[in-house]
Amino acid sequence: MAKKSEKSRKSPEELMEAIMKALPVRSLASVSSLAEAVGASWGTIRRYLSLMIWLQSQPGIIVEKSGSRELFKRERARKAKEAS
């Protein structure tokens, strides 16, 4: 039986989902407030946010089925956004 003081470890998928749910849409949140909402350390939230932001800047990943296998490739590089 787990002690009350022990936290259950979240999978990377659970952490990213919790971060996305905790991120406000119409306001801003600090890493500290996200860490409290998610129940993870400040460092963990900062590392995952950095990774998620970096991934959003990269070309997407395409998944194609070939029989029972999944095959992967990346999209062509995105063009830089034009300055407004």
BAVEX-486421 format. One record per residue (C-alpha): residue number from 0; x, y, z. Coordinates in Angstrom, 2 decimals, decimal comma, padded with zeros to 5 digits. Layout:
<site><k>NUM</k><u>X</u><v>Y</v><w>Z</w></site>
...
***
This chain:
<site><k>0</k><u>000,00</u><v>000,00</v><w>000,00</w></site>
<site><k>1</k><u>001,39</u><v>003,42</v><w>-000,96</w></site>
<site><k>2</k><u>002,05</u><v>005,99</v><w>001,75</w></site>
<site><k>3</k><u>-000,08</u><v>009,16</v><w>001,74</w></site>
<site><k>4</k><u>003,05</u><v>011,26</v><w>001,18</w></site>
<site><k>5</k><u>003,98</u><v>009,37</v><w>-002,00</w></site>
<site><k>6</k><u>002,76</u><v>010,90</v><w>-005,23</w></site>
<site><k>7</k><u>001,63</u><v>008,66</v><w>-008,04</w></site>
<site><k>8</k><u>003,88</u><v>009,14</v><w>-011,03</w></site>
<site><k>9</k><u>002,16</u><v>010,44</v><w>-014,17</w></site>
<site><k>10</k><u>003,11</u><v>009,18</v><w>-017,60</w></site>
<site><k>11</k><u>004,47</u><v>011,72</v><w>-020,10</w></site>
<site><k>12</k><u>001,13</u><v>011,61</v><w>-021,92</w></site>
<site><k>13</k><u>-000,78</u><v>012,28</v><w>-018,69</w></site>
<site><k>14</k><u>001,53</u><v>015,18</v><w>-017,83</w></site>
<site><k>15</k><u>001,15</u><v>016,80</v><w>-021,25</w></site>
<site><k>16</k><u>-002,62</u><v>016,36</v><w>-021,17</w></site>
<site><k>17</k><u>-002,79</u><v>017,87</v><w>-017,68</w></site>
<site><k>18</k><u>-000,63</u><v>020,82</v><w>-018,75</w></site>
<site><k>19</k><u>-002,83</u><v>021,48</v><w>-021,78</w></site>
<site><k>20</k><u>-005,99</u><v>021,34</v><w>-019,64</w></site>
<site><k>21</k><u>-004,44</u><v>023,70</v><w>-017,07</w></site>
<site><k>22</k><u>-003,30</u><v>026,29</v><w>-019,62</w></site>
<site><k>23</k><u>-005,75</u><v>029,20</v><w>-019,73</w></site>
<site><k>24</k><u>-007,13</u><v>030,39</v><w>-023,06</w></site>
<site><k>25</k><u>-007,86</u><v>034,04</v><w>-022,31</w></site>
<site><k>26</k><u>-005,21</u><v>034,81</v><w>-019,72</w></site>
<site><k>27</k><u>-001,66</u><v>033,83</v><w>-018,83</w></site>
<site><k>28</k><u>-000,32</u><v>031,37</v><w>-016,27</w></site>
<site><k>29</k><u>003,05</u><v>031,08</v><w>-014,57</w></site>
<site><k>30</k><u>005,02</u><v>027,86</v><w>-014,43</w></site>
<site><k>31</k><u>004,41</u><v>027,86</v><w>-010,67</w></site>
<site><k>32</k><u>000,63</u><v>028,06</v><w>-011,04</w></site>
<site><k>33</k><u>000,67</u><v>025,32</v><w>-013,70</w></site>
<site><k>34</k><u>002,83</u><v>023,13</v><w>-011,45</w></site>
<site><k>35</k><u>000,33</u><v>023,54</v><w>-008,63</w></site>
<site><k>36</k><u>-002,65</u><v>022,82</v><w>-010,90</w></site>
<site><k>37</k><u>-001,01</u><v>019,74</v><w>-012,44</w></site>
<site><k>38</k><u>000,54</u><v>018,44</v><w>-009,22</w></site>
<site><k>39</k><u>004,09</u><v>018,30</v><w>-010,57</w></site>
<site><k>40</k><u>007,31</u><v>020,13</v><w>-009,77</w></site>
<site><k>41</k><u>008,22</u><v>023,49</v><w>-011,28</w></site>
<site><k>42</k><u>011,18</u><v>021,91</v><w>-013,11</w></site>
<site><k>43</k><u>009,07</u><v>019,14</v><w>-014,61</w></site>
<site><k>44</k><u>006,46</u><v>021,59</v><w>-015,91</w></site>
<site><k>45</k><u>009,17</u><v>023,89</v><w>-017,35</w></site>
<site><k>46</k><u>010,88</u><v>020,98</v><w>-019,16</w></site>
<site><k>47</k><u>007,60</u><v>019,72</v><w>-020,61</w></site>
<site><k>48</k><u>006,51</u><v>023,22</v><w>-021,68</w></site>
<site><k>49</k><u>009,86</u><v>023,76</v><w>-023,42</w></site>
<site><k>50</k><u>009,51</u><v>020,43</v><w>-025,21</w></site>
<site><k>51</k><u>005,88</u><v>021,11</v><w>-026,21</w></site>
<site><k>52</k><u>006,75</u><v>024,59</v><w>-027,54</w></site>
<site><k>53</k><u>009,68</u><v>023,18</v><w>-029,53</w></site>
<site><k>54</k><u>007,51</u><v>020,40</v><w>-030,99</w></site>
<site><k>55</k><u>004,92</u><v>022,94</v><w>-032,13</w></site>
<site><k>56</k><u>007,61</u><v>024,77</v><w>-034,10</w></site>
<site><k>57</k><u>008,67</u><v>021,63</v><w>-036,00</w></site>
<site><k>58</k><u>007,16</u><v>020,05</v><w>-039,10</w></site>
<site><k>59</k><u>004,39</u><v>017,60</v><w>-038,29</w></site>
<site><k>60</k><u>004,73</u><v>013,84</v><w>-038,23</w></site>
<site><k>61</k><u>002,70</u><v>011,84</v><w>-040,73</w></site>
<site><k>62</k><u>001,58</u><v>008,32</v><w>-039,81</w></site>
<site><k>63</k><u>000,58</u><v>005,91</v><w>-042,55</w></site>
<site><k>64</k><u>-000,73</u><v>002,38</v><w>-042,17</w></site>
<site><k>65</k><u>000,86</u><v>-000,41</v><w>-044,22</w></site>
<site><k>66</k><u>-000,97</u><v>-003,60</v><w>-043,38</w></site>
<site><k>67</k><u>-000,60</u><v>-004,03</v><w>-039,64</w></site>
<site><k>68</k><u>002,42</u><v>-001,70</v><w>-039,44</w></site>
<site><k>69</k><u>002,53</u><v>002,03</v><w>-038,86</w></site>
<site><k>70</k><u>005,09</u><v>003,96</v><w>-040,89</w></site>
<site><k>71</k><u>006,23</u><v>007,49</v><w>-040,10</w></site>
<site><k>72</k><u>007,62</u><v>010,47</v><w>-041,96</w></site>
<site><k>73</k><u>007,78</u><v>014,18</v><w>-041,36</w></site>
<site><k>74</k><u>006,05</u><v>016,92</v><w>-043,26</w></site>
<site><k>75</k><u>008,09</u><v>019,24</v><w>-045,42</w></site>
<site><k>76</k><u>009,63</u><v>022,12</v><w>-043,51</w></site>
<site><k>77</k><u>007,22</u><v>024,94</v><w>-042,74</w></site>
<site><k>78</k><u>007,85</u><v>028,29</v><w>-044,34</w></site>
<site><k>79</k><u>008,70</u><v>031,11</v><w>-041,95</w></site>
<site><k>80</k><u>005,70</u><v>033,30</v><w>-041,12</w></site>
<site><k>81</k><u>005,75</u><v>036,63</v><w>-042,88</w></site>
<site><k>82</k><u>006,06</u><v>039,68</v><w>-040,64</w></site>
<site><k>83</k><u>002,86</u><v>041,68</v><w>-040,43</w></site>
***
